[in-house]
Amino acid sequence: MFVFDAHIHTLASGHHTTDRVIDVVKAAKSRGILAVGITEHAHGMLNGCTESGFRSLMLSPRDRLGVKVLFGAEANVMAEDGTIDLSPAVYDKLDYVITSLHKECFRPRGEEINTKALIFAMEKKNCDVVGHPADKTFPLNLPALVKAAKQNGVIIELNEASVRENGYRGDNRPQTRTLIRLCKQFNVPVVLGSDSHGGAFVGDFTTLTAMLKEEDFPKTLVLNDCIKRFLAALPRNKG
């Protein structure tokens, strides 16, 4: 059973919802989700969360209505060299950081450069989790990406919004299936994220769960069953 959703946005991300953290928590509690990861867009995105905003979030209660709240960020790759839009001071204080490619911050530049930008982010310690790497907006060399994640101890996100019917990322199921197979082949851990903006889809991993079952993906590589396992697997928490 999955009890943790690693990728959720609130109104602090600046678009698509007016829900607050407490609204997300209420939605999670109603669905039996025991822990949520609030991962606001960093300031490279229009109206994203400022560094001051992240500092304020980190002072917020960590236990609400019996639901554990982690505070992370979804950082944006800003340049080919893996630079992101979070300062080291804020990055280090967050529970974890998902690092993603978004066209608002990084123009798609072809498979080789897109892939190198994410790998450089890993190597620069600018990434705990690679966000929605199956997004067809950014073609990637998925074998190279998964191998780099293995080498750098980085977690791969499987993103429900990328595969859900009528999801806002479109149909990325073929790329996601390839990603699942590669993570299985190279023994790379994954974490599922709804990428819900507000409470609407918190904890909904319907499509991903079916795909993991079809691919006979090892349960031991999925980090949504125990928040302690997820935190221990993060690059920042490894000796």
Secondary structure, DSSP 4 states (H G I P E B T S, - for coil): ---EEEEEE-GGGSSS----HHHHHHHHHHTT--EEEEEEEBTTSTT-B-HHHHHHHTTS-SEETTEEEEEEEEEEB-STT--BSS-HHHHHHSS-EEEE--TTTS----HHHHHHHHHHHHHTT--SEE--TT-TTS---HHHHHHHHHHHTPEEEEEGGGTSTT-TT---HHHHHHHHHHHHHHT--EEEE--EESSTTTT--HHHHHHHHHTT--GGGBTTS-HHHHHHHSGGG--
